[in-house]
Amino acid sequence: MQKVIEYIIQFLLYGNEQGVKLVGYTADESLWPNYRVVVVPNGHMGQQIVLPTEDDLALRIEKQGNTHIVYTDVIYNTFFYISRAEELLVSERDEHGRFLAKHSMLGQKNRLMIPLIDEYSRAMIKMLDLALPEPGFSHIYLTHDVDSIAHYRHLRGAIGGVMRGQMKQVLAARRDIHNDPAYTFSWLIAQDKKVEGAEVVYFVKDTPGKGKDYPQYDLQGADFTGLKRQLEDSGAQLGWHSSAYAIGDEAKGEEAIRREKHRSHYLCCSIEKMQQLVEMGVKDDFTMMFADQAGFRLQTTRAVRWINPMTWQLTELTLHPMTVMDCTLSHEHYMGLSEDEAYFECQRLFEKVHQNAGEVVLLWHNTIINNESYHKSLYPKVLELLS
């Protein structure tokens, strides 16, 4: 447990190893003068998972001599959010098995837009008279989930198009995949190049293609191999878009894609599945946001190592908090925003990330660009905010 506590303190101090020695985590008042800052434990860390109340989250600080005493257990509160421990306490899930913002205290109390852990960090750094991090984006990830390469290149999609009276479009797509309305990759590549220094990742499905995972494209077929070549030539990386269900046969087969970077399909990712990723050696996960509400699910804008709340173990899996997803903004069952409202929501989110020197992680689907939504218009405006 000491290793976990030291990691959390170091994370709160933006990696300042010298500052860690100045912070105590103890209720023993005789030890308090030995530190510049003391966090008083609430007794839960390493013992039991308890949902923090509003009073538990609010910072309560007093100064005794040269020592700041923090009566708010910022160590436990940080653990609670970066580990996703709340999901062990709340049983509600949506029809896809997802834990949503409306199930979380964060969504219910409208706390998603304020990254509480980053607020704790700023307070701790000021108490220690350390330099606050310079505002800016520590990293920008432009990511795209390739849920489908094309609408009309598989039988079910072609039949559906014909039944909707789209015979001409279906035939054009069957002749050349570049004519398919879902094949928007050239446009996305051109847009992403406008953000200098951004890392571009396309998450590719490797699933049996049933149920929520339908349709599956052939990773050895000409359509995908041509796309893979185009994406890699553009400088993009390919990540692993695992099944919406439990990780199964796709984890055992011959790898057609690298698995260092991961995102779960439909953002379906249980604690048990996260532990599977750890055991598989996956290093970076990009699943962490609520599908129904933009904001800071992990209560930080920064990449952080996952602590398994069932075992209290610090893992090697790094969670990259997603900033915003296209359909979260527009879907009528999620936020249902207009284009202008969505733009200003992105602006607010970026300002928080910039203030806290965090990461920006965007998710825009190739299939949403030409589906009569406003996203083909919105995406270049969002990238302009970043660049």
PyMOL commands that set and color helices and strands:
alter all, ss='L'
color gray80, all
select helices_A, chain A and resi 2-12+17-20+29-34+54-57+74-82+86-89+101-103+105-108+116-127+155-163+167-175+177-179+185-192+211-213+222-233+249-251+265-267+271-280+326-330+339-355+366-368+375-386
alter helices_A, ss='H'
color red, helices_A
select strands_A, chain A and resi 23-25+37-39+61-64+67-70+139-146+199-205+237-242+261-264+284-285+304-308+313-319+324-325+359-363
alter strands_A, ss='S'
color yellow, strands_A
deselect
rebuild
show_as cartoon
